[in-house]
Every structure is written in structure tokens, then in C-alpha cells.
Amino acid sequence: KQGKCGFTPVNDATGYVLLVQAEPGNPRYPEDRLAALFRERLAACTGKMAALRDQITDPSLVVYRPLEALLLPAPWYRGNALLIGDAVHATTPHLASGAGMAVESALVLAEELARPDRSIGEALDAYTERRYPRCEIVVSTSIAVGLIPQRVDEPIAGFSWALGVIGAITFLASLLAHELSHSFTAQIGRAHV
């Protein structure tokens, strides 16, 4: 199987070995077999990864989960109840954006609810209108980045995916700059009133 493996050190003595690959059918495995299954999937590794692979012996220390993403269509609320965060825009970990997205959502929601000229429903509509495009690009870009290692044997397809991701990341950066600029300008305007 193709995929991506790596190691993230935590300190001089510990770290995390990781493997991301397609698992057709989203199978479930017995927890007591997870270490052995992980080692089997890393069997082709050599060098440092082989040494790390051989240290994976305790199945209770292996986490095996599918990577899933979600983007619900608007509206994200009913009445005065709002769904926020992973409940409406869960993303894969490939951009490491989850916590940042939560903070952004909280700030945008606070700004929209603080406007005295709007009802709660209007504020929640404005919140969704501001957040949806950003959430959509983060979820789709993260999925695209995660798919690249699974396409490494297809040079043209891999190159196309890489170009698509570069374009999406460029768009994401411009969208983030716009969102930050918009918020910053609003803060300065309130400070001088």
C-alpha cells in the first residue's frame, strides 16, 4: 500500500510514529492486534523507520482512526441554537488548522452577535456567510494535501494535485489575509469612536 509515514519527536526519549494510507472499506481491527498490524504496514521501511517500527509493541499505545472530513451546507443554526466547529466543518489534520479554525469562528461569532442593529437570526446568518467560504477552502485543501502521498506513483496526477494544492494554499492565504485585515480594521474603527 502507498501512504506516508513519519516520526514526530516529543522529547529525547519519546515520540510518535505515524502512517497515513488508504484503508478501503474503513475496516475495524481488534485493539489487541493494533501494534502487530501497524508493524506489518511499516514492513517495507528501512533505516531509522525500521528501528522505530520495531519499537511498536504495546497495542494500547496505538491509535487507529479513520481521517474524516465534513462540511455541512448552510444554515448552521435553527432558532437560537448554532452548530459550530467540527460539528459543521470537521477537517483532516493535514493543515493543522483545527484549533485556529475554532478561534476564528469564536471571534467572528462574537463580532456578529455584538452588532446591535441585528437580530440573533441575522447575526447567525452573517456568521455563516462569513465563515462558510473559509471553512470550505480549509476542508477541501486539507483533503487534497492528504491525498498527495497516495498518488506518488502517478507523476502527472501527483503534479496536478500539487499544483491544485499550491493554488488552494495561495487562495487560502489571500482569504486569511482578507479575514484578518477585515477584523483588524473593525477593531481600530471601534477604538477611535
Backbone hydrogen bonds, N-H to C=O, Kabsch-Sander energy under -0.5 kcal/mol:
donor,donor_aa,acceptor,acceptor_aa,energy
4,K,20,V,-2.6
6,G,18,L,-1.9
8,T,16,Y,-2.9
10,V,14,T,-2.6
11,N,14,T,-1.7
16,Y,8,T,-2.7
18,L,6,G,-2.7
20,V,4,K,-2.9
22,A,2,Q,-0.6
26,N,23,E,-2.2
33,R,30,P,-2.1
34,L,31,E,-1.3
37,L,33,R,-2.6
38,F,34,L,-2.4
39,R,35,A,-2.4
40,E,36,A,-2.3
41,R,37,L,-2.0
42,L,38,F,-1.2
43,A,40,E,-1.4
45,C,42,L,-1.9
49,M,46,T,-1.0
50,A,46,T,-0.6
51,A,47,G,-1.8
52,L,48,K,-2.5
53,R,49,M,-2.8
54,D,50,A,-2.0
55,Q,52,L,-1.3
56,I,53,R,-1.7
57,T,55,Q,-1.3
61,L,58,D,-1.9
62,V,59,P,-1.3
63,V,61,L,-0.5
64,Y,62,V,-0.5
65,R,63,V,-0.5
68,E,66,P,-0.7
70,L,90,A,-2.8
72,L,88,V,-2.5
78,R,81,A,-2.4
81,A,78,R,-2.2
82,L,80,N,-0.5
83,L,76,W,-3.1
87,A,84,I,-1.3
88,V,85,G,-2.2
89,H,85,G,-2.5
90,A,86,D,-0.7
95,L,92,T,-0.6
96,A,93,P,-1.1
101,M,97,S,-2.8
102,A,98,G,-1.8
103,V,99,A,-2.1
104,E,100,G,-2.6
105,S,101,M,-2.6
106,A,102,A,-2.2
107,L,103,V,-2.4
108,V,104,E,-2.7
109,L,105,S,-2.7
110,A,106,A,-2.3
111,E,107,L,-2.4
112,E,108,V,-2.5
113,L,109,L,-2.6
114,A,110,A,-1.6
115,R,111,E,-0.6
115,R,112,E,-0.7
118,R,115,R,-1.1
123,A,119,S,-2.4
124,L,120,I,-2.6
125,D,121,G,-2.2
126,A,122,E,-2.5
127,Y,123,A,-2.5
128,T,124,L,-2.2
129,E,125,D,-2.5
130,R,126,A,-2.2
131,R,127,Y,-2.6
132,Y,128,T,-2.8
134,R,130,R,-0.5
135,C,131,R,-2.8
136,E,132,Y,-2.8
137,I,133,P,-2.0
138,V,134,R,-2.1
139,V,135,C,-2.6
140,S,136,E,-2.4
141,T,137,I,-2.3
142,S,138,V,-2.3
143,I,139,V,-1.9
144,A,140,S,-2.3
145,V,141,T,-2.7
146,G,142,S,-2.0
147,L,143,I,-1.4
148,I,144,A,-1.1
150,Q,147,L,-0.9
151,R,148,I,-2.1
152,V,149,P,-0.8
154,E,151,R,-1.8
158,G,154,E,-4.0
159,F,155,P,-2.5
160,S,156,I,-2.8
161,W,157,A,-2.8
162,A,158,G,-2.4
163,L,159,F,-2.7
164,G,160,S,-2.5
165,V,161,W,-2.6
166,I,162,A,-2.7
167,G,163,L,-2.6
168,A,164,G,-2.4
169,I,165,V,-3.1
170,T,166,I,-2.5
171,F,167,G,-2.5
172,L,168,A,-2.8
173,A,169,I,-2.7
174,S,170,T,-2.1
175,L,171,F,-2.7
176,L,172,L,-2.8
177,A,173,A,-2.5
178,H,174,S,-2.2
179,E,175,L,-2.6
180,L,176,L,-3.0
181,S,177,A,-2.6
182,H,178,H,-2.8
183,S,179,E,-2.3
184,F,180,L,-2.9
185,T,181,S,-2.7
186,A,182,H,-1.9
187,Q,183,S,-2.0
188,I,184,F,-2.2
189,G,185,T,-2.4
190,R,186,A,-1.9
191,A,187,Q,-1.8
192,H,188,I,-1.5
193,V,190,R,-0.8
